[in-house]
Amino acid sequence: MPVRRRRAAGGARSELPPLKIVRKILLLQLAYYASATVLILFTTLVYGTPFSLDLVLNWDAIRGDTTIGWMLGFVWVLNSGIGVIFLLLLVVRSKLIPDFALTIHFLHIIATTLYTHSIPRNWLWWGLQGASASLMTFLGVWACQWRELQPISFGGIGGSSSGSGSGPSSQPAGDDNGESSRGRGRARDLGGNEYEMGEMKVTGDQAV
């Protein structure tokens, strides 16, 4: 009987997918905070207020009674739209977009809770997180499906040019061959007629 090979426990097949998932989550989370920090920094410079980490990780900064609070809410919604680009580049598959989008916002809730040492109690902040997660999920799935439905080109331009180039080049060759074959045929016909006429003359002289 053939000897079966033993599969190594904890091999690449069992360890690589979880490592890839963790790496993608870390990259997406870092990109999410990096883009949010840049947008909030730009907003504070335009508005004329000092930048602080509270504007990024403090849930109390999202308020409806101040202008900076509404501007921060708009920045986070815009940041979720930018996060779709990172999802499109790193996740690729549309079926995995909701999992990664919800994971990003779940980790943001944990980071906010750890930073403020309290669970967020601002309903506007929770509504913003729900809208941001929904927008990121919807746009991410749509973008991935749109890219998956794009036609794949296999270099038809080069094939058509080569095919079109081979057609005319083969036609003159065929004409030349035809003309040469016709010429040889005519020569053979002429040669045959001359031979027959010469044979008739010889037989005629002998008869005389």
C-alpha positions, 0 to 999 in steps of 0.5 A: 500500500502507498505510504501516506505523508503526514501533514505537519501540525500548524503548517503554512496552510493553517497559520498563514491566513490568520496572519494575513487577516491580522496584518490587514486589520493592523494596516487598515486601522493605521491607515484609518487613523493616519487619514483621520489625523491628517484631515483633523489637523487640516481642519484645526489649522483652517479653523484656528484651533490647536490640535490635540489627540482628544479630537481624534480619540475623545468621544466628547469632541463630537458635539452638536452644540459647537461648530468644531463638533459638527466639523469633526463629524463631517471629517469622520464621514469623509474619512470613512469614504477615504477608508474605502480606498484602503479596503479596495487595495488590501481586502479586494474581495467584496464578501470580506468588506463588511467584516473588515469595515465593522472591525475597524469601527469596533477597534475604534470604539475600544481605542476610544474607551481605553483613551477616555477610561469610559464607555462613550455616552454621546448618542451623536457619536454612536450615530456617527459610528453607525453612519460611518460603518454603513457608508464604508461597507456600502461603498466598499462592496460596490467598488469591489464588485465594480472592479470584479465585473470589469472585462479582462483583456488578453492583448487582442491589439497585438494579435489583431495587428499581427494577423492583419500584417500577415494577410497582405504579406501572404497574398503577394507571395501567393500571386508570385507563386501563381504567376511563376506556376502559370509561367512554367505551365505555359513554357511546358505547353509551348515546349510540348507544342514545338516537340509535336510540330517537329515530330510531324515535320520529320514523319512528313519528310520521311513519307515524301 
